Amino acid sequence: MSGRDPDRRRALLDAADRVILREGPEVSMAVIAAEAGITKPILYRHFGDKSGLYQALADRHVRTVIAQLRPQFAGVRGDLRGRAAMTIAVYLDLITANRNLYRFLFHRASGEDTRTRSHMTALVRGLGEELGAVLAAEGVVAEPVRAQVLGHAFVGMVQATGDWWLEHPEVDRAEVVEGLVDVIVAAFAMTPVMRHR
């Protein structure tokens, strides 16, 4: 909400992060408020309502993930397999290290609140668009529309597979990365590349 102290909002989000990481994705709003040393109505006052808190947490964490994936997108050109493997590995490491926050945002908050689900979808869609733009700008894919299709397909595939993998910790991370990279490389093998003059 406008007019609120950004440092106080940040401290409240820090408290939410701590308690979600410690207690898990089903933690109550009352427990989050208690962690921050305030009551639930005061917590909501800073974010408008529960949905506002969910969206603030989504912005904070999804944007952090995107910021850490960007350097991987911009890796060494021509090394498609290596770039894809590094990007996927970074993503899997991030969701593993923040498993409870990931489940809170993608399962609980998105499941409880349609505005949060739409917000999360828009953030993930933005990453797909960004990847599509990189593929087109680098000439990896000749057609801009196809670059967008592939950008969204790869982001969706990696996100869905990462979600599945969190429920199957017995599967080796390297096997997950390799399987996803194989699909990406195969897709490019069937995609016309832009010819530079």
HELIX and SHEET records of a PDB file:
HELIX    1   1 PRO A    6  GLU A   23  1                                  18    
HELIX    2   2 MET A   29  ALA A   36  1                                   8    
HELIX    3   3 LYS A   40  PHE A   47  1                                   8    
HELIX    4   4 LYS A   50  PHE A   73  1                                  24    
HELIX    5   5 LEU A   80  ALA A   97  1                                  18    
HELIX    6   6 ARG A   99  ARG A  103  1                                   5    
HELIX    7   7 PHE A  104  ALA A  109  3                                   6    
HELIX    8   8 SER A  110  GLU A  112  1                                   3    
HELIX    9   9 THR A  114  ALA A  137  1                                  24    
HELIX   10  10 PRO A  144  LEU A  166  1                                  23    
HELIX   11  11 ARG A  173  ALA A  189  1                                  17    
END                                                                             
